[in-house]
Amino acid sequence: MTAQVTQSPRIGRARGDSLRRARRSEGPLERQHRRTFWPFAAPALLFYLVLFIAPIAFAAYTSFYKWDGLSPMSNRGLNNYRILWRDPVFHTALTNTLKILIVGGVVTFVIALGLTMILREMNRGLFARSVLFFPTLVNAMVFGIAAGFLFSPSGPVDQVLHALGWQTPPQWLSTENIFPMVMGTLIWTSTGFYTAIIMAGVDQIPQYLYEAAELDGCNAWQRFRHVTLPMAWEVISVCAVLWTVSSVNIFQLILVFGGSNSNLPPADSWNTALYVYGEAFPQSSAPELGLATAAAMVALLLVAVITILLRRLMRRERIEY
């Protein structure tokens, strides 16, 4: 025996009356905002749906099939993901991605926060900010060409080391050193970018807070720890999310450092983005678009999980000033 609960007409009328009274109590500006919300938001939502949500949904669908882009799709179920689980190249790519994300992120933000503390104490730091931000504007192709010139066996770096008495300098551009070179270049180019963003938030901190800290006898490190860091924490957490997303999408820098006109970089230097590219556009076999999209979905899941964890771990009460 089942009991059916029906809503009283009086309750429905009361809710409708309260909603109408709430709308009548709105000011003209609130009513105008409510009327113009959908006309302004709908194009952006449509753009997001067509160019982001729909491709992600199609990639998730394709990840369960064997497909080369031309012939009909063949259902594989979870076999693409099983192949990834057993593929040592994908394991290496995933490990390199995590190295970039964690090791590169920690080093980048430690340097960026240190530079923030120094720039905050400088009287005229605008030129220094511009110099730090400049590597962000340079194309990755330039770094590849510069590295080939600087770190070649007859390049300036080895010449300086020979002059200092180091007769057997490292083979900077060898296969085993490609990934550390990429990491170093990535940290160098990203530090100025995140320093500029954090400094933009630091510039909004009221000066009287620093003056009060100085009156209390705080040194530069104490002012940074007790004033700058708490006040700029929300900006730092946003930068951490930006780094998480961008670190998974690094592709051009690795390709420039380790690739050639007809060959991909060595598999030891791949990350997930390059793995997806290698499976989608192989050099000597048919494309594996199903396997490539499965790897892309794993990378997407990795970004989503780490982003959620970062937002939860870095959540703090908002400080009003």
N, C-alpha and C positions, 0 to 999 in steps of 0.2 A: 504494500500500500504506500503510495507516495503522496506527499502533501505539496500543494502548489501555493506559493506565496505570491500574491499580486500586490502591486503598488497602489496605494490609495489615491484616487483622483485629487483629493485635497493636498496631499503631499506634492504631487506633480505640479499643481497650480501654485503652491507656495514657493517651490523652487523656481518656477518660471517668473513669478512676481519678484523674487529676490534678485534674480539675474537681471531683470529689466531695471530694477531700482539701482543696482550696481552700475549698469551702463549709463543710466541717467545722471548718476553722481559723478561720472567721469568728466574731466575738463575737456575743452575743445581740442587741446593738443593731444591728449590721450586718444580721443576718438579719431583724430586725423592719423595718428600712428597706427591704430588698429586697421583703418581702412586701407592704408598704403602698404601694410606689411606684405601681403601676398603678391601684389603687382611688382614689388621690388625683389622679394625673395624667390619667387617662382622661377625666373630665368637662371639664377645661380643654382637652385636646386636641380633644375633640368640639366644644366651643364654638368653638375656633379654626378647626376644619375647616368647620363649618357657616356661621359668620358672616364668615369672612375668606377662606379658601382657595376655597370653592365660589363666592362672588360674583366673585372675581378670575378664576377659570377661566371662568365664564359671560361675564364682560366680554370676556375674550380671544376667546371663541368668537363673541360678538356683533360684535366689531370687524371681522369679515370679511363682514358682511351689511349690507344696506340694510333698515332696520326702523324703523317709527314707533311701535311698541309695541302696535298693534292689528291691522294687516294681517299676512299671512304674511311670513316672512323671505325676502329675495331675496339669493342669494349674489353678493358683489361681489369676492371674492378680496382682493387687496391694493389695490383702488381707493380705499378709505377712507384708507389711508396715503398714496397718491399725491395725493389731494385735500389732505391736510394739508401735504404737501411743497410744493404750489403755492399754498397759501392764505396771503396776506399777513397776514390777521388772526391766524392761528395763529402765524406767525413773530413778530408783535408780542407775542402772549401768551407765547410761549416766551422771548423776549428779556426781557420784564418779569419773568418768573419767575426767570431767571438773575440779573437785577439785584437782586431781593429776596434771593436766595440768597447771592450773592457780596458785592455792595456792602453790602447791609443786614447781612449776617452779620459782615463785617469791622468795620464801624462799631460794631455792637452789642457784639462781643466786646472790641474795643479799649476802649470805655467801661466795660464790665463788669469787665475786668481792672484798669483804672485805679481804679475804685471799690473793687475788692477790695484793692488796695494801700493805699488811703486808710483803708478800714474796718478793715483789719488793724492799723493803727497807732493807731486811735482807742481810747481807754479804754472808752467806753460807746457802742458802735455799734448797739445793739439798736433804738433809735428810728429811726436813719437807715435801717437795713435795712427796717423796717416801712414807712417813707415810700416807699422805692424800690420795694418790692414792691406797694404799693397799686394802681398803674395796671393791674397784671395782673388784678385782681379786677373791674375795671369793664367792663361790656358795651360792645361796639363801637358799639351804637346811641347810647350816651351821648356817645362821642367825635364821632359824626356831628352830633349836635345841638349840642354845644359848639363844634365847628368852624364850623357855620353861624352861630352867634351871634358868636363871637370874630372871624372873618375876613370877615364880610360888609362891604360898602362903608361901612356906617354903624356897624360894630362897634368894640369897644374897641381892637383892634390898629391899625386905620386911623386912629382918633381920636388915638392916641398918636403915630403917625407924622406926622399933620398938625400936631400941636402941636410936634413937633421940626423942622418945616420941610419935610417931604417931601410935596409937593403931589400927586404922582401915584404912590401906593403900588401895588405889584403887585396884580393881580387874583387873589387867593389861590385862589378857588374856580372859576376858569375851567377849561376843558377841558384845556389843556396843563399845568396845575398840579395836577391831581387826583392823578396818580401820585406826584409828589414829596411831596404832603401825606400820602398813604397811607404812603409810606416813612418819613417823619419820625415819624408816629404809631406805626407798627409798631416802630421802633427805640426810641422812648420807652417803650412798654408792655413790650417784651421785655427791656430792659436790666435792670430790677429782678428779673425772674424768673431770669435766668441768673446775676446777681450773687448772689442768695440761694442757688442751687445750688452755685456755686463756693465761696461762703463756708462752706457746710456742710462741704465737703471740707477747706477751709483750717483750720477749727476742730479738725480731727482731727490736725493736724500737731503733734508734741510741742514744747512751749515751749522745751525745752533747746536745740533746734537754732537758734532765733532768738537765744537768749542767747549761744550759742557764736559766732554770726555777729557779734553786737554786740561781743563781746570781741575779735574779729579786726578790728574797725574798720569793719565794713560799714555803709553808710547804708541808708535805707529802700528805695531802688531796688535796691541790691545784694542786700538780704535778699529782696526780692520775686523777683529774677531767679534767685538761686542756691538759695533755700530754698522759697519759696512755689510758684513755677512748676513746678519738677520734681516736687515732692511732690503737687501738685494736678493733674498732667498728665492722669491717667486720668479725673478728673471733667470736665476741660475737653474731652477728646475725646468723652465721652458727650454733653456739652452741644452739641458741634458736630453730632453725629448727630441730636439732637433738633431743632436748628434746621433742618437739611436737610429733615427730614420735615415739620415744621410750615410751613416757608416755601412749600412747594408747595401746601399746603391752605388758604392764605389766601383767603377768599371774602367773608365778611360785611363786613369792613372796607372793601373796595373797593366793594361794593354799596351800603353806607351813604353813603360819601362821594360817589359819582358817579351813583347811580341815583335813581329817583323811583318814584312809585306804579305807573306803567305802563311805564316804560322802564328798560332796562339802562344801566349807565355807558357812556361813549364807548369805542369799541373800542381806542383808544390806551392806555387804562388797564387793559385786561384782562390777567389771567394765565391759566395753563392751567386752573385750577379754574373760573374764570368762563367760559372758552371752552367747557368741558364743559357747564356749566349753560346757556349760550346756545344750544348745539346740541340739548340734550335738551329744553329748554323754550323754544322760540322764540316770538316775539310775533306774527308774521304769516305763518308757514309751518308745514308739518308737521314734527314732531320727527324729528331725525336721530340716533337712538340708536346706530346703528352707527358713525357718525362721532364721536359724543361718546365712546363707549367706546374708539375708536381713540386719540383724544387723551388719554384717561385712561391707557391703556396706555403711551403715550409718556412721560407724566409719571411713571408708576410706574417705567419703565425708567431714566429720568433720576435718580430718587431712589436706585434700587438701585446704579447705577454710581457716583454721587458718594459714597454711603455707603461702598461698598467702598474707593474711593480714599482717602477720609478715614481710614478705619480703618487702612489700610496706611501712609499718610503719617504719621499720628500715633502709630504703634506705637512704644512705648518699653519698655525693660526695667522690670519692676515693682520699685519701691523699697520694701523692707520697713523698717518702723520700729516 
